[in-house]
Amino acid sequence: MTAPAHRFLAVGASNLARMALALLDAERARAGGPVHADMALGRGRSYGMPSLLLARGIDGILASRLWSQPSPLPRAATSALLMDVGNDLLYGAAPPQILAWADEALARLCERADRVVVVGLPIAAVRLLPPWRFHVVRRVLVPSSRLSYAAARDGCERLHDGLRGLAAARGARFCDQPLAWFGLDPMHVRRNRWRDAAAAWLDAPTGQRALPLDTHAHRLGLLLAAPDERRWFGRTTRTPQPARRYADGSALALW
């Protein structure tokens, strides 16, 4: 087993939770060896406030203990990814506040990594989202939300443009998301395009690794893995990290 010589930081919500192993594979391919990954993620996660999805509660990304962890590797050997900015619209936050939270997270990533990527909203898919589908998604994911279709469309446009500006100001690379990556679900990259998206965002080789981590068995193992801290029915649980270690020496910590 080889000790990781590269660190990967990633912050996001449901797309990051779904694509974590595909992204780790892409970063392993780019780094040419094992990677120590620290990811602040979670379905429905907010950047700036606690969120509750079914019975699971989790703090916002900015309050994550990710930021207090000492780096095992220097800044030059670290890359970072920021994505999934948009859930906070459903929680009632205004675009300027959401962008301020995203900018704070981006500033922290830029302090820790030489290479930082910002992923914009799936704006091409959002523009084609019919009102009825938006209302179904809103009622299922956040029943208490009163966000209107018009406000959601406008907010997504403002967030997408704002993220592009933040990336330019911080010297980060900005990535759009093409419509071809999405199906009926306008917010989540389709499973058969995860590898394409990960390679595009991280500028990684597209060839198949000999021992990919993004397999059915490893995805199940990650689904059962617990983050550093979360709340179930109001009771806080803590779990030592990294949550998963892999045969090549890579590790994945969930914050």
N, C-alpha and C positions, 0 to 999 in steps of 0.2 A: 504494500500500500504506500502510495506516494503522498507526502504532505502537500496540501494546496499551496501554490505559489501565486494565486490570484484570488481576489475577493470581489464578490458581486453583491451590490446593494439594490434592492428593488422595493418600491412602495406603490400600493394600489389596492384595489378591491376585488371584485369577482373575477374579472379577466385574469388578474395576476394569480388568484387562487386556482383557477382552472388551468392556467398555462404555466404554472411554476416549473414543472419538470421540463417542458419544452424549452423554456427560457434558459434553464440551467444547462440543458444539453447544448443549446446554441452558444452559451458562454464558455462551456468546456471546449467546444470546437474552436472557438476564437482564441481562447487562451492556450490551447494545445496541451491541456492537462487538467488535473483536478481543480475544483473551485470551491471556496468557502462562500456560501450564499447566505445573506441575511435579508429576510423579506418581511416587511410589515404589510400584511394583507388581510383579507376577510371579505366574505360576501356581504354586500350592503355597507361596507365600512366607510366612515366619514373621515375627512382629513382633519377636521377641527373640533369634533364633538363626539361624545359617546353615542353608540348606536345599538339598537336592539333588533335582532332578526329572529323571529319565533321566540325561543326561550334563551337564546345566546346574546349576551351583552359584551361589548368590547369597546375600549377607549379609542379615541381618534388617533390617526397616524402620528400626529405631532406629539401626542402624549405617550407614545410607545417607548418602551425601554430600549428599543433599537439604538436610539441616539446616545444612550449612556454607556454603550458597550465599547471597550477599548478596541481599536483596530488591530487585528493580528498581522496586518501587512501595511506597507506604506501606501500613500496616496497614489503614487505612480503605478502601483500594481492593483489598483481598485477601479472598477467601473460601476455605473449606477443607472437605474431606470426609474422614471416617474410616469405613472399611468393611471387610468380609471378616475379621472377628475370629473365629477358630475353627480354622484349620489347625493351630495349636499343640497342640490336643487330640490330634491324630494323632501328633504328635512327642513326646508324653509329658509335656507341661507341664500343671500343675494349673491350674484356673480362677483361683485367687488370683494366681498368677504371670502368667497371660495378661492379666488385668485390670490388673495393675500396669504391664505393658508398654503396654497400650492407653492407660492414663491418662497415662503419660509422653509418648506420641505426641500425645495430645489436648492436654496442657499446652503442648507445643511449637507445635501448630497455633494454639492460642488466643493465644499470644504474637505470632504472625505475621499473624493474620486477625481481622477484626471479626466475621465471620459464619462460624460453624462448625457443621457438620451431622454427626451420628453415626448410622450405619445399623445397626440391630440385626440379629441373626441371622434367617434365614428360619424362624423358630420354628414357624409354622403348618405349613410343609411338613415340617419335621423331625419333628413329632409324628405325622405320618402315614407316616413312612418305615418299611417293614417290615424286620425283622432281616436277611433274606436279601439285600436290596438294599444295606443298610449294609455287610455283610461283603464284597460284591462290590466296592463303591466303595473300601473300605479296602484290600483286597488289590491293587487296580489302582493306586491313587494312592500308597500308602505300605505296601509289602509287609512292611516290618519292624515296623509298628505292631502292638501287642497290645491296643489300646483295645477294650473290650467294648461291646456295643450299649447296655447299661444305663448304663455310665459316659459314653458319648457323649451319650445323651439327657439325663442329669443335667447334664453339663458344658455342653451347649448352653443349657439353661434358666438355669443360673447365670450364664453369660456374657451372655445376653440381658438378664436383670434387672440384672446388674452394669453393663452399658453404659448402660442407662437412668439408673442412679444417677450414673454418672460424668458423663454429659451434663448432668444437672441441676446437679451440683456445680460444673461448669465454665462454666455458662451457655450451653451448646450446645443445638441443636435435635436431638431424637431422632426417628428415623423407623422405624416398623415396616415389614415387607414382607408384603403380602397374599398369601394362598394363590394367588390368580388369576394371579400373575406366574410361577408355577412349573408344570412338567409332571412327567414321569417323573424328571427330574433335580431333586432337592430343594434343591440348593445354588446353582444358577446361574439367574438370571433368564432367561426365554425370550427368544429373539431378537426376537420380535414385540412384546415389552413393554419393550424397552430404553428407547425414547423416553418411555414413560409413567413408568417408574421414575426416569429422569434428571430429568424435569420435576417429579415429586413431591418428590424429595429436594432439588433445588436451587430449588424454588419458581419455576420458569421458565415463560414463556409456552409454550403447546403448539402454536402455529401453525408451519407449515413455514417454515424459513429459505430465502431465495432460493438460497443456495449452501451446502447442508449438507456437513459434513465426514464424516459417518457414511455413506459410500458404499462399494461393493464395492472400488473401486480404492484408496481411502484406507485401508480396513481391511487390504488386502493389503500396502500400503506400511508400515503400522504393524506388521503381523506380522513383517515383515523388518527392522524397525528394532532397533538394539541399545541396551541401557541403558548408563548411565555405566560400570558395572563388572559383570562376571560371569566365571564360570569354566567352561570347556569341557574336560572330561576332565582337570581339575586345572590347566589353564593359564589364567591371568587375562588378560582382554582389557579394554581401556579404549576408550571411544568418546566423542568430543566431543559436547556437548549445546548446544542442543536437537537432538533426533533428527529432528524434522520441523518444517518451516515451511510455512505455507499462504498462499494468494493474498491473503486479506483482512488479513494481518499477524499472524494468530495463530501461536503456536509451542507445541510440546509437547516437554518435556524428560523423559526417563525415568531414574529413579534407582534 
